[in-house]
Amino acid sequence: MSIPDNIMIKAYQLLKSEAYHETYNQYLKKRIAEYEYRIGVSNLVQELSSYEWYTDSEWRFIRDLFSEIECKIVPKKYYTKATENNVPCFISNESDYPGYILDEVNFLIDCPLEIHLADILWTILVGPLLDAKLTDSCYANRIDDGVKGFESLVTAKKLFKFYPIQYSQWRDHAFSAIDSVVKRDNASIVSLDIQKCYYTIRIDWDYVTDLIAESYREDKNVMDTLIGLTDCIKNLYEKTFA
């Protein structure tokens, strides 16, 4: 197996698809707009086809861009004295309060587009290996079937399965399981929500590397490339959450 020559074009298409459906990260949309303005839309295919940095097992080009990474702080939740005292309020574009108190924030990465492309490549090439280890009871952030295999990658439209559909399936299956239990005995429903989930995840990178080595042991070039990319993503992760 070898990495297709046109994979960078598909990675860019999937990145744009993610950015289009993402309503929160305006910095990524800005990066894409600036990139296409600089390159020229008519020259995108030629430019992306000319990229060869993804064949470097050390991923030096991407690592050199780490110094340009910025972290943006975006407001997530506000409150006023009214909401603090559980007083009902009507939200409009006309404020009755002199100011709002910032309660929670989100952190977004703002980085060169090439780093986003490397991230998409990792999701395309390594993501399916990890997804295959998940059980059917896991619904969120599942790799879309179109990304599982280079043959279907040509027609892939998205990286992940549509979350609202996945959520509906999770909910419906949960109630079906409860219904079957209730017919035999009493049952209680407990719903847990992990706060700041993505900020608290700690990845076992050794497990990921071992999985790549096991899956691509018959193609050392691809194995070395993906292990190098994983190490690059690991360093990026550590830099972001340091």
FINUZA-803925 format. One line per 4 residues: number of its first residue (from 1); their letters; for each residue x, y, z of C-alpha. Coordinates in steps of 0.02 Angstrom, whole numbers, plus 50000, padded with zeros to 5 digits. Example, Ala and Ser with C-alpha at 12.3 -4.5 7.8 and 13.67 -1.06 7.14 Angstrom:
1) AS) 50615:49775:50390 | 50684:49947:50357 .
# end
This chain:
1) MSIP) 50000:50000:50000 | 50059:50176:49963 | 49991:50348:50001 | 49899:50413:49846 .
5) DNIM) 49981:50559:49755 | 49818:50658:49757 | 49787:50637:49943 | 49832:50818:49979 .
9) IKAY) 49693:50878:49865 | 49567:50767:49955 | 49635:50825:50123 | 49605:51005:50074 .
13) QLLK) 49428:50966:50014 | 49388:50881:50179 | 49465:51026:50276 | 49353:51148:50184 .
17) SEAY) 49203:51038:50219 | 49244:51036:50404 | 49268:51224:50405 | 49104:51252:50312 .
21) HETY) 49002:51155:50440 | 49100:51223:50587 | 49010:51378:50651 | 49129:51415:50793 .
25) NQYL) 49306:51425:50727 | 49310:51583:50623 | 49500:51583:50626 | 49506:51427:50518 .
29) KKRI) 49386:51504:50393 | 49498:51657:50387 | 49653:51550:50356 | 49568:51461:50210 .
33) AEYE) 49511:51626:50133 | 49686:51699:50148 | 49764:51541:50075 | 49649:51540:49923 .
37) YRIG) 49675:51726:49897 | 49864:51704:49902 | 49870:51549:49791 | 49722:51588:49679 .
41) VSNL) 49573:51471:49668 | 49617:51420:49491 | 49791:51367:49549 | 49739:51264:49701 .
45) VQEL) 49751:51092:49621 | 49922:51128:49548 | 49985:51200:49712 | 49920:51057:49819 .
49) SSYE) 49985:50928:49696 | 50158:51003:49710 | 50169:50974:49898 | 50294:50840:49943 .
53) WYTD) 50326:50881:50125 | 50206:50744:50180 | 50329:50614:50113 | 50461:50669:50239 .
57) SEWR) 50454:50547:50385 | 50521:50683:50501 | 50389:50810:50446 | 50517:50949:50462 .
61) FIRD) 50415:51073:50360 | 50268:51060:50480 | 50378:51066:50635 | 50457:51228:50572 .
65) LFSE) 50283:51307:50572 | 50253:51272:50758 | 50326:51441:50803 | 50181:51524:50710 .
69) IECK) 50045:51440:50814 | 49935:51554:50917 | 49799:51516:51044 | 49640:51618:51033 .
73) IVPK) 49525:51639:51183 | 49341:51645:51135 | 49198:51684:51257 | 49085:51535:51290 .
77) KYYT) 48968:51587:51428 | 48915:51751:51508 | 48805:51792:51654 | 48727:51947:51731 .
81) KATE) 48660:51986:51903 | 48489:51935:51837 | 48543:51761:51783 | 48648:51744:51939 .
85) NNVP) 48490:51766:52044 | 48389:51649:51932 | 48284:51793:51867 | 48206:51753:51696 .
89) CFIS) 48281:51857:51558 | 48245:51894:51376 | 48397:51893:51262 | 48402:52020:51121 .
93) NESD) 48528:52132:51034 | 48477:52275:51150 | 48560:52260:51319 | 48479:52315:51482 .
97) YPGY) 48641:52290:51576 | 48798:52398:51582 | 48907:52244:51563 | 48915:52056:51564 .
101) ILDE) 49024:51944:51671 | 49128:51817:51575 | 49098:51646:51651 | 49180:51521:51533 .
105) VNFL) 49295:51526:51381 | 49352:51409:51243 | 49527:51398:51171 | 49551:51387:50983 .
109) IDCP) 49709:51354:50886 | 49756:51480:50752 | 49895:51413:50643 | 49957:51404:50463 .
113) LEIH) 49844:51306:50348 | 49977:51174:50318 | 49964:51119:50500 | 49776:51096:50477 .
117) LADI) 49814:50992:50322 | 49935:50883:50420 | 49799:50858:50550 | 49675:50805:50415 .
121) LWTI) 49803:50685:50342 | 49827:50606:50512 | 49639:50586:50530 | 49627:50506:50357 .
125) LVGP) 49774:50388:50377 | 49776:50347:50563 | 49597:50386:50615 | 49520:50228:50538 .
129) LLDA) 49644:50119:50633 | 49586:50193:50799 | 49403:50195:50748 | 49409:50008:50710 .
133) KLTD) 49451:49977:50894 | 49293:50063:50956 | 49135:49966:50996 | 48963:50001:50924 .
137) SCYA) 48915:50084:51089 | 49029:50230:51048 | 48939:50359:50940 | 49029:50528:50944 .
141) NRID) 49169:50576:50826 | 49163:50415:50725 | 49260:50411:50563 | 49146:50417:50412 .
145) DGVK) 49142:50260:50306 | 49200:50359:50154 | 49369:50389:50237 | 49398:50206:50278 .
149) GFES) 49503:50153:50130 | 49588:50243:49987 | 49466:50173:49860 | 49316:50259:49941 .
153) LVTA) 49417:50413:49988 | 49393:50482:49812 | 49208:50511:49845 | 49222:50554:50031 .
157) KKLF) 49126:50711:50079 | 49163:50722:50266 | 49285:50658:50395 | 49163:50609:50532 .
161) KFYP) 48989:50539:50537 | 48855:50672:50557 | 48843:50703:50744 | 48654:50739:50759 .
165) IQYS) 48618:50570:50678 | 48743:50484:50792 | 48668:50570:50944 | 48492:50517:50894 .
169) QWRD) 48549:50337:50876 | 48635:50342:51046 | 48478:50412:51128 | 48359:50291:51042 .
173) HAFS) 48466:50139:51081 | 48481:50194:51262 | 48293:50205:51282 | 48269:50039:51194 .
177) AIDS) 48389:49958:51317 | 48298:50039:51463 | 48131:49983:51395 | 48189:49802:51387 .
181) VVKR) 48254:49812:51566 | 48095:49894:51634 | 47992:49749:51568 | 48090:49635:51685 .
185) DNAS) 48135:49748:51832 | 48145:49928:51893 | 48272:50041:51809 | 48353:50210:51837 .
189) IVSL) 48428:50327:51708 | 48592:50414:51750 | 48661:50544:51629 | 48842:50599:51647 .
193) DIQK) 48924:50744:51559 | 49113:50766:51566 | 49149:50951:51579 | 49290:51020:51472 .
197) CYYT) 49311:50847:51397 | 49430:50894:51257 | 49542:50992:51374 | 49563:50846:51493 .
201) IRID) 49593:50703:51372 | 49766:50625:51388 | 49814:50520:51239 | 49916:50360:51250 .
205) WDYV) 50034:50400:51107 | 50132:50238:51130 | 49972:50141:51096 | 49941:50241:50936 .
209) TDLI) 50119:50215:50876 | 50112:50027:50912 | 49947:50015:50818 | 50024:50099:50665 .
213) AESY) 50175:49985:50671 | 50061:49833:50682 | 49946:49890:50541 | 50082:49943:50417 .
217) REDK) 50223:49824:50462 | 50229:49761:50282 | 50258:49937:50212 | 50399:50018:50308 .
221) NVMD) 50394:50181:50209 | 50211:50212:50251 | 50239:50153:50430 | 50385:50274:50456 .
225) TLIG) 50286:50417:50376 | 50135:50391:50489 | 50238:50364:50646 | 50331:50525:50605 .
229) LTDC) 50166:50615:50577 | 50097:50548:50741 | 50252:50610:50833 | 50226:50778:50748 .
233) IKNL) 50043:50784:50805 | 50099:50731:50979 | 50223:50875:50988 | 50087:50993:50927 .
237) YEKT) 49968:50927:51060 | 50098:50949:51196 | 50140:51124:51137 | 49956:51173:51133 .
241) FA) 49915:51104:51305 | 50080:51149:51389 .
# end
